[in-house]
Amino acid sequence: AQSVTQLDSQVPVFEEAPVELRCNYSSSVSVYLFWYVQYPNQGLQLLLKYLSGSTLVKGINGFEAEFNKSQTSFHLRKPSVHISDTAEYFCAVSEAGGFKTIFGAGTRLFVKA
Amino acid sequence: KAGVTQTPRYLIKTRGQQVTLSCSPISGHRSVSWYQQTPGQGLQFLFEYFSETQRNKGNFPGRFSGRQFSNSRSEMNVSTLELGDSALYLCASSLELAKHDTQYFGPGTRLTVL
């Protein structure tokens, strides 16, 4: 069965600093990987997804993630964060041909002025 | 295009009661998934429906059930509510989940069980 581990529950960072949110997954079959963001009192919004092809995926709001099959990782990065990036970020995985998505526990990004 | 709507947004019930939550997907989307979000457990998959058929179900007791109508609107029902059912219930729609189309989430229904 697939699973997702987000290694950091909280990440505090200063404005304009770079950030990396870590995500590892496990699965016995091919997977598809996603990052979602959740702002307070809102549902989730897709930031980016990896289905196939280039392992470097660019998403919205300046975020990007790199799929590393050998390390079973899909870390999210942004070179310079803004106060408005403060939110909870979820990594998710679904298996090829599957009908469900498994989410990690979430990482709360807190951007300080 | 209107987004995913969920009603009601907030709900307060007491133990032992039952509750029905509603989700209207984006027009044209046929796949609807439900998730339970709690501070301790994070986002847990409940079930997924496509063309009125449940295709997958998460590890939840039988008190949690759902259905999908011919217009793709979906409802979930929780019977004999327990305190631990207090959570944010999120609905997500997509064109076809099995093809890993993007899921669009609604704002959720916050259920409080007293």
Interface residues (C-beta under 8 A of the other chain):
Chain A: Y32 Y36 N41 Q42 G43 L44 Q45 L46 K49 L51 F90 S94 G97 G98 F99 K100 T101 I102 F103 G104 A105 G106
Chain B: V4 S33 Y35 G42 L43 F45 E48 F50 R55 N56 G58 L90 A92 L97 A98 H100 T102 Q103 Y104 F105 G106 P107 G108
